[in-house]
């Protein structure tokens, strides 16, 4: 016993102190050769799910075979023999042919010596086998069969650790590949790239983001559709202490009302028809990170009550559950609706409004930050050219003048679509911005944009209409359609897809009086 204890301590030290399992097996082979009549040590990893056997590590003192069983597959019958042997946990001693018959897949076909092998198990599962091989016949004795048993623990622990490290590496590589794919779709090289317009039209927004990111206060992003609310939400998450946690986006308006509670807070097995298992909701999945609730104004009243509770104390219950769960989630909400008006008419809870609007940030529409259009157009042009396999393209001065004069009801999302359309229409030789905006009446004689004709395709013959004049005519057209009504389902604000307060401010600036349209 006195001799075996230093031997086992040295085996534990060698096998479990190397991150590379194959290196641990190679370094332990000379030590094992002092106590076993061996020429080689082989550790074979067994994957019952994939019916696959492969070499996890090998150490050789002299060559035994010409082939190396690096990886092989086995039939269900062969796998059954290995699992049956592994469940008993007893060593096996025999020559090459007998071992290949009893334990298929462990040895090369041209091995003819003797082996002593034992199963490696961890947490009740078969991981593989430790194989001691010798070119000499009748070399292993019953004493060696007893001595191999203490070796199983260190090799099992090390093999299990190696597998987990490999799985973590695979997860990390998959996450990195997913990030690279997302950045490619966004047309960015790195997630930390600055936001276009951060020093011009969005400088006040960036300043507000910098102020609120250091805290965990709920943030409400207000802005029109396509104005960049999700970009702002991601910037808040990236600059916060939660940057290493998850960032999840939920479109509240896209969830059916009957499934809102289940999607946000999860459900227990059997809580409703089709609930075959426990399900984590968005809040549980975002634990430790940021949850971006887009279009929060679309939440039904019942979900608003449960959301208020989790914002107040961080606790909730799954649908059909009795246990209170706690999460640590920072909520960033966004809407293009007038939540104040919804509170007044009873469509949005006033107490929830006070909780989500702790720090409101207004994202200006693109037409109010035209100084950002040249940089945005250049960015989207390069991205579209790369996606479509065209040479790098940049907008000309004339293209920029056309883009600046357009009122952009769809904001940045519409700008990206127009630029991509301009790349396609330009046949990869340039940007056909005028055609993409519908100025020349292309595409079968009909313009794609509802503002065709407002900007001349030949500026030498006809001067440009000012942006204020274009906006004034457009607002007056909407007021005429709504008969002077500004708010409500049939109001001009809804037709223009902007906030009623923004519309009133714009009308005051342009000298538009709604009363005249109501009389008409």
C-alpha positions as CSV (number, residue, x, y, z in Angstrom):
1,X,0.0,0.0,0.0
2,X,2.9,2.3,0.8
3,X,4.2,1.8,-2.7
4,X,0.9,2.3,-4.4
5,X,-0.1,5.5,-2.7
6,X,2.8,7.6,-4.3
7,X,2.1,5.9,-7.6
8,X,-1.6,6.9,-7.5
9,X,-0.9,10.4,-6.4
10,X,1.5,10.8,-9.3
11,X,-1.1,9.5,-11.7
12,X,-3.7,11.9,-10.4
13,X,-1.2,14.8,-10.7
14,X,-0.3,14.0,-14.3
15,X,-3.7,13.1,-15.6
16,X,-5.7,15.9,-14.0
17,X,-3.2,18.8,-14.4
18,X,-3.1,19.0,-18.2
19,X,-5.8,20.7,-20.1
20,X,-5.1,18.5,-23.2
21,X,-6.3,15.0,-22.3
22,X,-4.1,13.4,-25.1
23,X,-1.0,15.0,-23.5
24,X,-2.0,13.6,-20.1
25,X,-2.3,10.1,-21.5
26,X,1.1,10.4,-23.2
27,X,2.9,11.6,-20.1
28,X,1.3,9.0,-17.8
29,X,2.3,6.0,-20.1
30,X,6.0,5.7,-18.8
31,X,4.8,5.8,-15.2
32,X,2.2,3.1,-15.9
33,X,4.8,1.0,-17.6
34,X,6.7,0.7,-14.3
35,X,3.8,-1.3,-12.8
36,X,2.2,-2.9,-15.9
37,X,3.9,-5.0,-18.6
38,X,2.7,-2.7,-21.4
39,X,3.8,-1.3,-24.7
40,X,1.0,1.2,-25.1
41,X,-1.9,3.0,-23.3
42,X,-5.0,3.9,-25.2
43,X,-8.1,5.8,-24.0
44,X,-11.1,5.3,-26.2
45,X,-14.1,7.7,-25.9
46,X,-17.5,6.1,-26.4
47,X,-20.5,8.2,-27.6
48,X,-23.7,6.1,-27.3
49,X,-25.9,8.8,-28.9
50,X,-23.8,8.9,-32.1
51,X,-22.8,5.3,-31.9
52,X,-19.2,6.5,-32.3
53,X,-15.9,5.4,-30.7
54,X,-12.8,7.5,-31.0
55,X,-9.3,7.8,-29.5
56,X,-9.2,10.5,-26.8
57,X,-5.5,9.9,-26.0
58,X,-2.7,7.4,-26.6
59,X,0.8,6.8,-25.3
60,X,3.2,4.3,-27.0
61,X,6.5,2.9,-25.8
62,X,6.9,0.8,-29.0
63,X,4.7,0.4,-32.1
64,X,2.1,-2.4,-31.8
65,X,0.2,-2.0,-35.1
66,X,0.3,-0.3,-38.4
67,X,-3.2,1.2,-38.1
68,X,-4.6,3.5,-35.5
69,X,-8.3,3.2,-34.5
70,X,-8.7,7.0,-34.4
71,X,-12.5,6.9,-35.0
72,X,-15.0,4.2,-35.8
73,X,-18.7,3.6,-35.8
74,X,-20.5,0.6,-34.3
75,X,-23.8,-1.1,-34.9
76,X,-26.6,-1.1,-32.2
77,X,-25.6,-4.7,-31.4
78,X,-22.0,-3.8,-30.9
79,X,-22.9,-0.7,-28.9
80,X,-25.1,-2.9,-26.7
81,X,-22.2,-5.2,-25.9
82,X,-20.1,-2.2,-24.8
83,X,-22.9,-0.7,-22.7
84,X,-23.5,-4.0,-21.0
85,X,-19.8,-4.4,-20.2
86,X,-19.6,-0.8,-19.0
87,X,-22.6,-1.2,-16.7
88,X,-20.9,-4.0,-14.8
89,X,-17.7,-2.0,-14.3
90,X,-15.4,-5.1,-14.4
91,X,-12.0,-5.2,-16.2
92,X,-11.5,-7.4,-19.2
93,X,-8.3,-9.4,-20.0
94,X,-7.8,-11.2,-23.3
95,X,-6.0,-11.4,-26.6
96,X,-6.8,-9.3,-29.7
97,X,-9.3,-11.5,-31.5
98,X,-11.3,-12.3,-28.3
99,X,-11.3,-8.6,-27.3
100,X,-12.6,-7.5,-30.8
101,X,-15.3,-10.1,-30.5
102,X,-16.4,-9.2,-26.9
103,X,-15.7,-5.4,-27.1
104,X,-16.0,-4.3,-30.7
105,X,-14.3,-1.1,-31.7
106,X,-11.7,-0.8,-29.0
107,X,-8.7,-2.3,-30.9
108,X,-7.2,-2.1,-34.4
109,X,-7.9,-5.0,-36.6
110,X,-4.2,-6.0,-36.9
111,X,-3.5,-6.1,-33.2
112,X,-2.6,-9.6,-31.9
113,X,-1.1,-9.1,-28.5
114,X,-3.0,-9.0,-25.1
115,X,-5.0,-6.2,-23.5
116,X,-6.3,-5.3,-20.1
117,X,-9.1,-2.8,-20.3
118,X,-11.7,-1.4,-17.9
119,X,-14.7,1.0,-18.5
120,X,-14.5,4.7,-17.6
121,X,-17.7,6.0,-16.0
122,X,-18.8,9.3,-14.6
123,X,-22.1,10.3,-13.0
124,X,-23.5,6.9,-14.0
125,X,-22.7,7.1,-17.7
126,X,-20.2,5.2,-19.8
127,X,-17.6,7.6,-21.1
128,X,-15.1,5.2,-22.6
129,X,-12.4,2.7,-21.8
130,X,-8.8,2.6,-20.5
131,X,-6.9,0.1,-22.6
132,X,-3.5,-1.3,-21.5
133,X,-1.9,-3.1,-24.5
134,X,1.1,-5.5,-24.6
135,X,2.7,-7.4,-27.4
136,X,3.5,-10.3,-25.0
137,X,1.1,-13.2,-24.6
138,X,-0.2,-14.0,-21.1
139,X,1.4,-10.8,-19.7
140,X,-1.4,-9.6,-17.4
141,X,-2.1,-11.3,-14.1
142,X,-5.0,-11.1,-11.6
143,X,-2.9,-8.6,-9.6
144,X,-2.9,-6.3,-12.6
145,X,-6.7,-6.6,-12.9
146,X,-6.9,-5.3,-9.3
147,X,-4.3,-2.6,-9.8
148,X,-6.2,-1.1,-12.8
149,X,-9.3,-0.3,-10.8
150,X,-7.9,2.7,-8.8
151,X,-6.7,4.2,-12.2
152,X,-10.3,4.5,-13.4
153,X,-11.2,7.5,-11.2
154,X,-8.5,9.9,-12.4
155,X,-8.9,9.0,-16.1
156,X,-12.7,9.2,-15.8
157,X,-12.6,12.7,-14.2
158,X,-10.0,13.9,-16.8
159,X,-12.0,12.5,-19.7
160,X,-15.3,14.0,-18.5
161,X,-13.5,17.4,-18.0
162,X,-12.0,17.2,-21.5
163,X,-15.5,16.5,-23.0
164,X,-17.0,19.5,-21.2
165,X,-14.2,21.8,-22.3
166,X,-14.8,20.6,-25.9
167,X,-18.5,21.2,-25.6
168,X,-17.9,24.7,-24.2
169,X,-15.5,25.4,-27.0
170,X,-18.1,24.3,-29.5
171,X,-20.7,26.6,-27.9
172,X,-18.2,29.5,-27.9
173,X,-17.4,28.9,-31.6
174,X,-21.1,28.7,-32.5
175,X,-21.7,32.0,-30.6
176,X,-18.8,33.7,-32.4
177,X,-20.1,32.5,-35.7
178,X,-23.6,33.7,-34.9
179,X,-22.1,37.1,-33.9
180,X,-20.1,37.3,-37.1
181,X,-23.2,36.5,-39.1
182,X,-25.3,39.2,-37.3
183,X,-22.5,41.8,-37.8
184,X,-22.4,40.9,-41.5
185,X,-26.1,41.4,-41.8
186,X,-25.8,44.7,-40.0
187,X,-22.9,45.7,-42.3
188,X,-20.6,46.2,-39.3
189,X,-17.2,44.9,-38.5
190,X,-17.5,45.1,-34.7
191,X,-20.3,45.4,-32.2
192,X,-18.6,48.4,-30.7
193,X,-18.6,50.5,-33.8
194,X,-20.1,54.0,-33.3
195,X,-23.6,54.8,-34.3
196,X,-23.9,56.9,-37.4
197,X,-25.1,60.4,-36.4
198,X,-23.8,60.1,-32.9
199,X,-22.0,63.4,-33.3
200,X,-24.6,65.2,-35.4
201,X,-28.4,64.5,-35.4
202,X,-28.3,61.9,-32.6
203,X,-25.8,63.7,-30.3
204,X,-28.5,64.4,-27.7
205,X,-29.7,60.8,-27.8
206,X,-26.2,59.5,-27.4
207,X,-25.7,61.9,-24.4
208,X,-28.9,60.6,-22.8
209,X,-27.8,57.0,-23.4
210,X,-24.5,57.7,-21.7
211,X,-26.3,59.1,-18.7
212,X,-28.8,56.3,-18.2
213,X,-26.6,53.3,-19.1
214,X,-24.7,53.5,-15.8
215,X,-27.9,52.8,-13.9
216,X,-30.5,50.0,-14.0
217,X,-33.4,52.5,-14.4
218,X,-36.1,51.5,-16.9
219,X,-35.8,53.4,-20.2
220,X,-38.6,54.3,-22.6
221,X,-37.6,55.0,-26.2
222,X,-40.1,57.1,-28.1
223,X,-39.9,57.5,-31.9
224,X,-41.5,56.7,-35.2
225,X,-41.3,53.3,-36.9
226,X,-37.8,52.7,-38.4
227,X,-36.1,55.6,-36.5
228,X,-33.6,53.4,-34.8
229,X,-35.1,52.5,-31.4
230,X,-33.5,49.0,-31.3
231,X,-30.1,50.5,-32.1
232,X,-30.5,52.8,-29.2
233,X,-31.6,49.9,-26.9
234,X,-28.5,47.9,-27.9
235,X,-26.3,50.9,-27.2
236,X,-27.8,51.2,-23.7
237,X,-27.1,47.5,-23.1
238,X,-23.6,47.6,-24.5
239,X,-22.6,50.5,-22.3
240,X,-24.1,49.1,-19.1
241,X,-22.7,46.7,-16.5
242,X,-24.9,44.0,-18.1
243,X,-23.0,44.0,-21.4
244,X,-21.8,40.4,-20.8
245,X,-25.4,39.3,-20.2
246,X,-28.1,38.5,-22.8
247,X,-29.9,41.1,-24.9
248,X,-33.3,39.9,-26.0
249,X,-35.8,41.7,-28.1
250,X,-39.5,41.1,-27.9
251,X,-42.1,42.6,-30.3
252,X,-45.1,42.9,-28.0
253,X,-47.4,43.6,-30.9
254,X,-46.5,40.4,-32.7
255,X,-47.5,38.1,-29.8
256,X,-51.1,36.8,-29.9
257,X,-53.0,38.2,-26.8
258,X,-53.7,34.7,-25.5
259,X,-50.0,33.8,-25.5
260,X,-48.6,37.0,-24.0
261,X,-48.3,35.7,-20.5
262,X,-46.8,32.4,-21.5
263,X,-44.2,34.1,-23.8
264,X,-43.2,36.8,-21.3
265,X,-43.3,34.9,-18.0
266,X,-43.3,31.2,-19.1
267,X,-45.6,28.3,-18.2
268,X,-45.6,25.1,-16.3
269,X,-46.3,21.7,-17.8
270,X,-50.0,21.0,-18.1
271,X,-51.1,24.6,-17.5
272,X,-53.0,24.6,-20.8
273,X,-53.6,22.3,-23.8
274,X,-50.3,21.8,-25.6
275,X,-48.1,22.7,-22.6
276,X,-46.1,19.4,-22.6
277,X,-43.3,20.7,-20.5
278,X,-42.0,23.7,-18.5
279,X,-41.2,26.7,-20.6
280,X,-39.0,29.7,-19.6
281,X,-40.4,33.0,-20.6
282,X,-38.5,36.0,-22.0
283,X,-37.8,37.4,-18.5
284,X,-36.2,34.2,-17.3
285,X,-34.1,34.0,-20.4
286,X,-32.9,37.6,-20.1
287,X,-31.9,37.1,-16.4
288,X,-28.7,39.1,-15.8
289,X,-29.1,41.1,-19.0
290,X,-31.5,43.5,-20.8
291,X,-35.0,42.8,-22.2
292,X,-36.1,45.1,-25.0
293,X,-39.9,45.3,-25.0
294,X,-40.6,46.8,-28.5
295,X,-44.1,48.2,-29.1
296,X,-45.0,48.0,-25.4
297,X,-48.2,50.0,-26.1
298,X,-49.6,46.9,-27.8
299,X,-49.6,44.8,-24.5
300,X,-53.1,43.8,-23.4
301,X,-54.3,45.0,-19.9
302,X,-53.8,41.7,-18.1
303,X,-50.1,41.5,-19.3
304,X,-49.7,45.1,-18.2
305,X,-50.6,44.2,-14.6
306,X,-48.0,41.3,-14.5
307,X,-45.4,43.5,-16.1
308,X,-46.0,46.2,-13.5
309,X,-45.3,43.6,-10.7
310,X,-42.1,42.4,-12.1
311,X,-40.9,46.0,-12.6
312,X,-41.7,46.8,-9.0
313,X,-40.1,43.9,-7.1
314,X,-38.6,41.6,-9.8
315,X,-40.8,38.6,-9.0
316,X,-43.4,36.7,-11.1
317,X,-45.1,33.4,-11.5
318,X,-45.2,31.2,-14.5
319,X,-48.6,30.5,-16.0
320,X,-50.0,27.5,-14.1
321,X,-47.3,27.8,-11.5
322,X,-47.5,28.4,-7.7
323,X,-43.8,29.3,-7.0
324,X,-42.6,32.8,-7.0
325,X,-39.5,33.3,-9.2
326,X,-37.1,36.2,-9.2
327,X,-35.0,37.7,-12.0
328,X,-32.5,40.5,-12.4
329,X,-33.5,42.1,-15.7
330,X,-33.1,45.6,-17.0
331,X,-36.1,46.7,-19.1
332,X,-35.9,49.0,-22.0
333,X,-39.2,49.7,-23.7
334,X,-40.1,51.3,-27.0
335,X,-43.2,52.6,-28.7
336,X,-44.3,54.7,-31.6
337,X,-47.6,55.4,-30.0
338,X,-48.6,58.3,-27.7
339,X,-48.7,56.5,-24.4
340,X,-49.8,59.6,-22.5
341,X,-52.9,59.8,-24.7
342,X,-53.5,56.0,-24.2
343,X,-53.3,56.6,-20.4
344,X,-55.9,59.4,-20.7
345,X,-58.4,57.2,-22.6
346,X,-57.7,54.1,-20.4
347,X,-55.8,51.9,-22.9
348,X,-52.6,51.9,-20.9
349,X,-52.2,51.8,-17.1
350,X,-51.0,55.0,-15.6
351,X,-49.0,53.2,-12.9
352,X,-47.2,51.2,-15.6
353,X,-46.5,54.4,-17.5
354,X,-44.8,55.9,-14.4
355,X,-42.6,52.7,-14.1
356,X,-41.5,52.4,-17.7
357,X,-41.1,56.1,-18.3
358,X,-38.5,56.7,-15.6
359,X,-36.1,57.9,-18.3
360,X,-37.7,58.6,-21.6
361,X,-35.5,59.2,-24.7
362,X,-37.0,60.7,-27.9
363,X,-35.5,59.4,-31.1
364,X,-35.9,62.1,-33.8
365,X,-37.2,61.0,-37.2
366,X,-34.8,61.1,-40.1
367,X,-36.4,64.2,-41.7
368,X,-35.4,66.2,-38.6
369,X,-31.8,65.1,-38.8
370,X,-31.0,65.4,-42.5
371,X,-27.4,66.1,-41.7
372,X,-27.0,62.4,-41.0
373,X,-28.4,61.3,-44.5
374,X,-25.1,61.5,-46.4
375,X,-23.2,59.2,-43.9
376,X,-26.2,56.8,-43.7
377,X,-26.6,56.7,-47.5
378,X,-22.9,55.9,-47.9
379,X,-23.0,53.2,-45.2
380,X,-26.1,51.5,-46.8
381,X,-24.6,51.8,-50.3
382,X,-21.4,50.0,-49.3
383,X,-23.4,47.3,-47.4
384,X,-25.8,46.8,-50.3
385,X,-23.0,46.6,-52.9
386,X,-21.2,44.0,-50.8
387,X,-24.4,41.9,-50.4
388,X,-25.3,42.1,-54.1
389,X,-21.7,41.4,-55.3
390,X,-21.3,44.9,-56.8
391,X,-18.2,47.0,-56.6
392,X,-18.1,49.6,-53.8
393,X,-20.6,52.4,-54.5
394,X,-21.0,55.8,-53.0
395,X,-23.8,58.4,-53.6
396,X,-23.0,61.5,-55.6
397,X,-23.8,65.0,-54.6
398,X,-26.9,65.0,-56.8
399,X,-28.0,61.7,-55.1
400,X,-27.6,63.4,-51.7
401,X,-29.7,66.4,-52.7
402,X,-32.5,64.0,-53.8
403,X,-32.3,62.0,-50.6
404,X,-32.2,65.1,-48.3
405,X,-35.3,66.5,-50.1
406,X,-37.3,63.4,-49.5
407,X,-39.4,63.4,-46.2
408,X,-38.7,59.8,-45.3
409,X,-42.0,58.6,-43.6
410,X,-40.3,55.2,-43.1
411,X,-37.2,56.8,-41.6
412,X,-33.9,54.8,-41.6
413,X,-35.5,51.5,-42.5
414,X,-36.9,53.1,-45.7
415,X,-33.6,54.8,-46.5
416,X,-31.8,51.4,-46.4
417,X,-34.5,49.9,-48.7
418,X,-34.2,52.8,-51.2
419,X,-30.4,52.6,-51.3
420,X,-30.5,48.8,-52.0
421,X,-33.1,49.4,-54.7
422,X,-30.9,52.1,-56.2
423,X,-28.0,49.6,-56.3
424,X,-30.2,47.1,-58.2
425,X,-31.6,49.7,-60.6
426,X,-28.1,51.0,-61.3
427,X,-27.0,47.6,-62.6
428,X,-24.1,47.6,-60.3
429,X,-22.5,50.6,-62.2
430,X,-23.8,53.3,-59.9
431,X,-26.7,54.3,-57.7
432,X,-30.0,55.1,-59.5
433,X,-31.4,57.1,-56.6
434,X,-33.8,59.1,-58.7
435,X,-35.4,55.9,-60.0
436,X,-35.5,54.3,-56.6
437,X,-37.4,57.3,-55.2
438,X,-39.8,57.3,-58.2
439,X,-38.7,60.7,-59.4
440,X,-38.3,59.6,-63.1
441,X,-41.5,57.5,-63.0
442,X,-39.6,54.4,-63.8
443,X,-40.9,50.8,-63.1
444,X,-43.6,50.6,-65.7
445,X,-44.2,54.4,-65.8
446,X,-45.2,54.6,-62.1
447,X,-43.0,55.9,-59.3
448,X,-42.3,53.8,-56.3
449,X,-42.5,56.8,-53.9
450,X,-45.6,58.8,-53.1
451,X,-43.7,62.0,-53.6
452,X,-42.8,61.6,-57.3
453,X,-42.6,64.9,-59.1
454,X,-41.8,67.0,-56.0
455,X,-38.1,66.9,-56.9
456,X,-36.9,67.6,-60.4
457,X,-34.7,65.0,-62.1
458,X,-33.1,67.9,-64.1
459,X,-32.2,70.6,-61.6
460,X,-30.8,72.7,-64.3
461,X,-34.3,73.3,-65.8
462,X,-36.3,73.4,-62.5
463,X,-35.2,74.6,-59.0
464,X,-35.7,72.3,-56.1
465,X,-38.6,72.8,-53.8
466,X,-37.6,73.6,-50.2
467,X,-37.9,70.8,-47.6
468,X,-40.3,73.0,-45.5
469,X,-42.5,73.5,-48.5
470,X,-42.6,69.8,-49.2
471,X,-43.5,69.0,-45.6
472,X,-46.1,71.8,-45.5
473,X,-47.9,70.4,-48.6
474,X,-47.7,66.9,-47.2
475,X,-49.2,67.8,-43.8
476,X,-51.9,69.9,-45.5
477,X,-52.8,66.9,-47.6
478,X,-53.1,64.8,-44.5
479,X,-55.2,67.4,-42.7
480,X,-57.5,67.6,-45.7
481,X,-57.9,63.8,-45.6
482,X,-58.7,63.8,-41.9
483,X,-60.9,66.9,-42.1
484,X,-58.7,68.8,-39.7
485,X,-58.6,66.1,-37.0
486,X,-55.1,65.6,-35.6
487,X,-55.4,62.7,-33.1
488,X,-57.4,59.5,-33.1
489,X,-57.7,56.6,-35.5
490,X,-58.6,58.8,-38.4
491,X,-56.4,61.7,-37.4
492,X,-53.6,63.3,-39.5
493,X,-51.0,62.1,-37.0
494,X,-52.0,58.5,-37.6
495,X,-51.9,59.0,-41.4
496,X,-48.5,60.5,-41.2
497,X,-47.3,57.9,-38.6
498,X,-45.9,60.5,-36.2
499,X,-46.6,61.6,-32.7
500,X,-49.5,64.2,-32.4
501,X,-47.3,66.5,-30.3
502,X,-44.6,66.4,-33.0
503,X,-47.3,67.1,-35.7
504,X,-48.6,70.2,-33.8
505,X,-45.1,71.5,-33.3
506,X,-44.4,71.1,-37.0
507,X,-47.6,72.8,-37.9
508,X,-46.8,75.8,-35.7
509,X,-43.4,76.1,-37.3
510,X,-44.8,76.0,-40.8
511,X,-47.8,78.2,-40.1
512,X,-50.5,75.6,-40.7
513,X,-53.9,76.1,-39.1
514,X,-56.0,73.0,-38.6
515,X,-59.3,74.9,-38.2
516,X,-59.5,75.9,-41.9
517,X,-59.4,72.2,-42.9
518,X,-62.2,71.3,-40.5
519,X,-64.5,73.9,-41.9
520,X,-63.8,72.6,-45.4
